[in-house]
């Protein structure tokens, strides 16, 4: 009992001290769970009016030709393929992002690549927009969240509160809310906290370009569609998610990211390098191969944002953020009532 009293005291005061920072991280994280859906709501003119089956999208060269015709000064550096049937084809170059209708390649609109609302929320979530100092604060807050989740389960065990008791007063209601929100979100909160911590320190190097030989005098560059086709053939079962266009260098190559079904991230975690002259796959890096550490590194972001199982797990990630907010508010109420 003495240990439990000490643990309860630590749980209470650590939560009170760090609660505001944890609340901020939880709210910004919750906003980011469905960032692409919110983006479509906020900017409907930049997205197709009707769903477009991904297998029937227009050739990428059609969108490239349209962009080059209307923006001849722009060099397209990257292409992001539609994530789902409601998404757009995005061409990027410099500080400009051009969104195109996937079925026709027609330009829907343009916007800057930097300064988008969700990019601001990412910075707030990751480091409070305070650089390395913010990084340290968020990391400490994440450690505290993990400790609070584990200690909360220990403190819950003797009480075993599974729901709200009828006829309970305001303080009892907050105790039940704090216990229920903590109980049903604990496992997922532990996963989110651990992945949040490991993402700060566990990073594999991005696959490096293998390099290419100088082309023959009669060689002709392949199209971006041919490069995508070559990459998908080199990694059966995966679909291209993004293309890094080769710069104006005869020895440069295509870097193509691909996603397997169930990868959990539309951006893809596999990479194929394709020669811009011969169309040969020069190197293949599959997310389904490698050591446990490499696989975990590829998977940790998807686990953190709830993207492993699609929409269902994103709702779980949002539930975790809401539950954490409820725990913080109810915890402050319990502390206030005890101190009053």
C-alpha positions in Angstrom: 0.0 0.0 0.0 2.9 2.4 0.7 4.3 1.8 -2.7 0.8 2.4 -4.3 0.5 5.7 -2.4 3.9 6.8 -3.6 3.1 5.8 -7.2 -0.3 7.6 -7.0 1.5 10.8 -5.7 4.0 10.6 -8.6 1.4 9.8 -11.1 -0.7 12.8 -10.0 2.0 15.4 -9.9 3.9 14.3 -13.0 0.6 14.5 -14.8 -0.1 17.9 -13.5 3.3 19.3 -14.4 3.5 17.8 -17.9 -0.2 17.7 -18.7 -0.3 20.9 -20.8 2.5 19.8 -23.1 1.0 16.3 -23.4 -2.4 17.9 -24.2 -0.8 20.0 -27.0 0.9 16.9 -28.5 -2.4 14.9 -28.3 -4.5 17.6 -30.0 -2.0 18.3 -32.8 -1.6 14.5 -33.3 -5.4 14.1 -33.5 -5.7 16.8 -36.1 -3.1 15.1 -38.3 -4.7 11.6 -38.2 -7.1 12.5 -41.1 -5.1 15.4 -42.6 -5.7 14.3 -46.2 -9.4 14.1 -45.6 -9.5 17.5 -44.0 -7.4 18.9 -46.9 -10.1 17.7 -49.3 -12.8 19.4 -47.2 -10.8 22.7 -47.0 -9.8 22.8 -50.7 -12.5 21.0 -52.7 -11.5 22.8 -55.9 -8.1 21.1 -55.8 -9.5 17.6 -55.8 -11.6 15.6 -58.3 -15.3 16.1 -58.1 -15.9 12.4 -58.6 -14.0 9.3 -57.5 -11.4 8.0 -60.1 -10.5 4.3 -60.1 -6.7 4.3 -59.7 -6.2 1.7 -62.4 -7.8 4.1 -65.0 -5.7 7.1 -64.4 -4.3 9.0 -67.3 -0.6 8.5 -68.4 1.7 10.6 -66.3 3.1 12.1 -69.5 -0.3 13.7 -70.2 0.0 15.7 -66.9 3.6 16.4 -67.5 2.8 17.9 -71.0 0.0 20.0 -69.5 2.2 21.4 -66.7 5.1 22.1 -69.1 2.7 23.9 -71.5 1.2 26.2 -68.7 4.4 26.5 -66.6 7.3 26.3 -69.0 9.6 27.8 -66.4 9.0 25.0 -64.0 11.2 21.8 -63.9 9.2 18.9 -62.5 11.3 17.3 -59.8 8.8 14.8 -58.4 5.4 13.2 -58.9 3.1 11.9 -56.3 0.5 9.4 -57.6 -3.0 9.4 -56.1 -3.3 7.8 -52.7 -6.9 6.7 -53.3 -9.8 7.2 -55.7 -10.5 10.7 -54.3 -6.9 12.0 -54.5 -5.1 13.9 -57.2 -2.0 13.5 -59.2 0.6 15.9 -57.8 3.6 17.3 -59.7 6.2 19.3 -57.7 9.0 21.6 -58.7 10.8 24.4 -56.9 8.3 25.8 -54.3 5.3 24.9 -56.5 2.9 22.0 -56.2 0.5 21.4 -59.1 -2.5 19.2 -58.5 -3.9 17.4 -61.6 -7.1 15.4 -62.3 -5.9 11.8 -62.4 -8.3 10.7 -65.2 -7.4 13.4 -67.7 -4.2 15.0 -66.4 -5.9 18.4 -66.5 -4.6 21.0 -63.9 -7.0 21.6 -61.0 -4.9 24.2 -59.2 -1.6 25.1 -57.7 -0.3 26.0 -54.3 3.1 26.4 -52.6 4.9 23.3 -51.3 5.9 25.0 -48.1 3.6 26.6 -45.5 0.6 24.4 -45.8 -1.6 24.1 -42.7 -0.8 20.5 -42.0 3.0 21.1 -42.3 2.6 23.7 -39.5 0.8 21.1 -37.4 3.5 18.5 -38.0 6.1 21.0 -36.7 4.0 21.8 -33.7 3.5 18.1 -33.0 7.2 17.2 -33.4 9.0 20.0 -31.7 6.4 22.7 -30.8 8.2 24.9 -33.5 11.1 25.4 -31.1 13.8 23.5 -32.9 16.1 21.3 -30.9 14.8 22.6 -27.6 11.3 21.7 -28.7 12.5 18.2 -29.8 13.9 17.6 -26.2 10.7 18.9 -24.6 8.5 16.6 -26.8 10.7 13.6 -26.2 10.6 14.1 -22.4 6.8 14.5 -22.6 6.5 11.3 -24.6 8.5 9.4 -22.0 6.3 10.8 -19.3 3.2 9.7 -21.3 4.5 6.2 -21.5 5.3 6.1 -17.8 1.8 7.6 -16.9 0.1 4.9 -19.1 2.0 2.1 -17.4 1.6 3.5 -13.8 -2.1 4.2 -14.6 -2.7 0.5 -15.3 -1.0 -0.4 -12.1 -3.2 2.0 -10.1 -6.3 0.9 -12.0 -5.9 -2.7 -11.1 -7.2 -2.6 -7.4 -10.2 -0.5 -8.5 -11.1 -2.3 -11.7 -13.3 0.4 -13.1 -14.7 -0.7 -16.4 -17.5 1.8 -16.9 -19.4 4.7 -15.4 -21.2 4.1 -12.1 -24.8 5.3 -11.8 -25.7 8.1 -9.5 -22.0 9.2 -9.1 -21.2 12.7 -8.2 -19.0 15.0 -10.2 -15.7 13.9 -8.7 -16.7 10.2 -9.0 -17.7 10.8 -12.6 -14.3 12.3 -13.4 -12.5 9.4 -11.7 -14.6 6.9 -13.8 -13.8 9.0 -16.9 -10.1 9.0 -16.1 -10.1 5.3 -15.5 -12.2 4.2 -18.5 -10.3 6.5 -21.0 -7.0 5.2 -19.6 -8.0 1.6 -19.6 -9.3 1.3 -23.1 -6.6 3.4 -24.7 -3.6 2.1 -22.7 -2.3 -0.5 -25.2 -2.6 1.8 -28.2 -1.2 4.7 -26.2 1.9 2.6 -25.3 2.4 1.7 -29.0 2.1 5.4 -30.0 4.5 6.5 -27.3 7.1 3.8 -28.1 7.0 4.5 -31.8 7.1 8.3 -31.1 10.3 7.7 -29.2 12.0 5.3 -31.6 11.3 7.5 -34.6 13.5 10.1 -33.0 16.5 7.8 -32.7 16.0 4.9 -35.1 16.5 5.8 -38.7 17.8 3.7 -41.5 19.7 5.4 -44.3 17.6 6.0 -47.4 18.6 3.7 -50.3 21.3 5.4 -52.3 21.3 5.7 -56.0 23.5 2.9 -57.6 24.6 5.3 -60.4 24.2 4.8 -64.1 26.5 4.6 -67.1 26.7 7.3 -69.8 24.2 6.5 -72.6 25.1 5.6 -76.1 24.9 8.4 -78.7 21.7 6.9 -80.3 20.0 6.3 -77.0 16.6 7.9 -76.2 15.2 8.7 -72.7 12.3 6.5 -71.6 9.0 8.1 -70.5 8.1 8.4 -66.9 5.3 5.9 -67.5 7.8 3.4 -68.9 9.9 3.9 -65.7 6.9 3.3 -63.5 6.1 0.1 -65.4 9.7 -1.1 -65.1 9.7 -0.5 -61.4 6.4 -2.3 -60.8 7.7 -5.3 -62.9 10.8 -5.4 -60.7 8.8 -5.5 -57.5 5.7 -7.7 -58.3 2.7 -6.9 -56.1 3.7 -3.3 -55.4 2.3 -0.2 -57.0 4.2 3.1 -57.7 3.4 5.8 -55.1 5.9 8.5 -56.0 8.5 9.3 -58.6 11.7 11.3 -58.2 12.5 12.7 -61.7 16.1 12.5 -62.9 17.8 15.9 -63.1 19.2 17.1 -66.4 22.2 14.8 -66.2 22.8 12.0 -68.6 23.8 9.7 -65.8 20.9 10.5 -63.5 18.2 7.9 -62.9 14.6 7.6 -61.8 13.9 6.9 -58.1 10.5 5.3 -57.7 8.8 4.6 -54.3 6.3 1.7 -54.3 3.7 0.5 -51.8 2.6 -3.0 -51.2 -1.1 -3.7 -50.2 -1.2 -3.4 -46.4 2.0 -1.3 -46.1 0.0 1.2 -44.1 1.5 4.2 -45.8 0.4 5.5 -49.2 3.8 7.0 -49.9 5.3 3.5 -50.1 8.3 2.1 -48.2 10.0 0.2 -51.1 12.3 1.8 -53.7 13.4 0.9 -57.2 16.0 2.8 -59.2 15.4 2.7 -63.0 17.9 3.7 -65.7 16.4 6.7 -67.7 17.9 5.3 -71.0 17.5 1.6 -71.0 14.6 1.3 -68.5 16.5 -1.4 -66.6 15.9 -1.7 -62.8 19.3 -1.0 -61.4 18.5 -1.6 -57.7 15.5 -2.9 -55.8 14.9 -2.3 -52.1 11.8 -4.1 -50.8 10.2 -3.2 -47.5 9.3 -6.8 -47.1 12.9 -7.9 -46.8 15.7 -7.2 -44.4 16.3 -7.6 -40.7 13.8 -7.1 -37.9 15.3 -3.7 -37.2 14.9 -2.7 -40.8 11.3 -3.9 -41.0 10.5 -2.1 -37.7 12.1 1.1 -39.0 9.9 0.9 -42.1 6.8 0.3 -40.0 7.1 2.6 -37.1 5.6 5.7 -38.7 2.6 3.7 -39.9 2.1 2.3 -36.4 2.4 5.8 -34.9 -0.2 7.4 -37.1 -2.6 4.4 -37.2 -2.0 3.7 -40.9 -1.3 0.0 -40.7 -4.9 -1.2 -41.2 -6.3 1.6 -43.2 -9.3 3.7 -42.0 -10.1 1.5 -39.1 -6.8 1.9 -37.4 -6.8 5.7 -38.1 -10.0 5.9 -36.1 -8.2 4.0 -33.3 -5.3 6.5 -33.5 -7.9 9.4 -33.2 -9.6 7.6 -30.3 -6.2 7.4 -28.5 -5.7 11.2 -28.9 -9.2 12.0 -27.7 -8.9 9.5 -24.8 -5.6 11.2 -23.8 -7.2 14.6 -23.9 -10.1 13.3 -21.6 -7.5 11.8 -19.2 -5.7 15.1 -18.9 -8.8 17.2 -18.3 -10.3 14.7 -15.8 -6.9 14.4 -14.1 -6.7 18.1 -13.6 -10.3 18.1 -12.2 -9.4 15.3 -9.8 -6.3 17.2 -8.7 -8.2 20.5 -8.3 -10.9 18.9 -6.3 -8.4 17.2 -4.0 -6.5 20.5 -3.6 -9.6 22.6 -3.0 
